[in-house]
Amino acid sequence: MGARRSLGRQFGWLWAAYTVSTFGTRLAFDAFPLIAILVLHAGPTEVSVLAAAGLAVGAAVAVPLGPWVEFRRKRPVMVAMDLIRCAALLSVPAAFALGRLSFVQLLFVSVIVVAADITFNAAGGASLKALVEPQDLLVANGRFEATNWTATVLGPPLGGAAIGLFGPVVTVVADAVSYLLSAVGIRAIGGREPHPARTGTRPRLRAGDLLDGWRYILTHPTLRPLFYNTLLVNSLIMASAPLLAVLMVGHLGFAPWQYALAFAVPCLGGLIGSRLARRLVARFGQHKVMLTFGALRACWSLGLAFISPGAAGLVLVMTVELGLITCMGVFNPVFSTCRLDLTESDRVTRTLSAWSVTGKVTTAVVTGLWGLLAGFTSPRTAIALAGLLLLTTPLLLPRRDPTPQHERELAPGCT
């Protein structure tokens, strides 16, 4: 466990591409809402529409791309999605410089970026499975998870400082450049990527292909409960985030820097959890770790309903978020590895696309509903209800270990 395992030069370039684009995205955290507020003087309704519509419409646009990508080489698709995101994002500072930036353009760019994100991630999952040996998938996913949380700790504060120094669109430029560098890294992977063989006689896209990802998930005895569990957990956590901002900054008087600090520092827990995931799996097995930390991650959010003003409230938020994010740091790479292990190689892109599309649409819908609920009641009440519902989500986790006993003995590091 002490020596760092090498996963090869090709994985190194994939990881480097992921790292640079993730840091760019975290630098630009909430860039579009801030631009809408600071430049276009948008109100809360417009900002909510920008967030929800971008997710929902972008996800709908991505639906036919999953099966289309399945039977194409994945790396050229990933490069294309990087370049599309780069070009779309660069249109924002260009329009800003010319004094032509509009809310409609922000919405349009948001849709393009979301659709490209879904397609890139689905192709990236298939590419990872092809580049890395099965016994190394957990190690690879753990490194991605650690990178994600490190970027989440560093990116938003640096991005906020950059906006203060250089203006509202500077982080969008940085994000666009990060996608360009990611495309260079993916191109540098090299080697021959075989053209996926299609099982069937017709190369054209058929209507059944569009639904195949969902069909595969919903008929799989382990993927189905994981699908429902992750949809509900992620959407409830994300739906509470804007309400928590309103509660802390708007009602309880926390300064924006205190609000940012309350969520940046606990992200160190995600880095710690991702580093622990492989050791825990090696000792207790994939299924036990996923079941335990999948349940533990649902136990924290209710505490956010009891925030009070002042230092005690800030400590409470940081403690709750630290526990939640640490559990997620363990769960996420184990879950991602399990999902790839259980998905047939010729269905990875469609399955991941269907999963991501549904997740983004569900998050958009639940966020909208929780906003309405908070309007009728209060942000604190809506946060409390989300926390109570989260406590029920462990019931959706798969109870049986899907890995055959002989495979567990052969690959103890990833089961």
Summary of the structure (lengths in Angstrom):
residues: 415
radius of gyration: 21.0
end to end distance: 15.9
largest distance: 66.1
contacts: 1451
relative contact order: 0.15
helix: 80%
strand: 0%
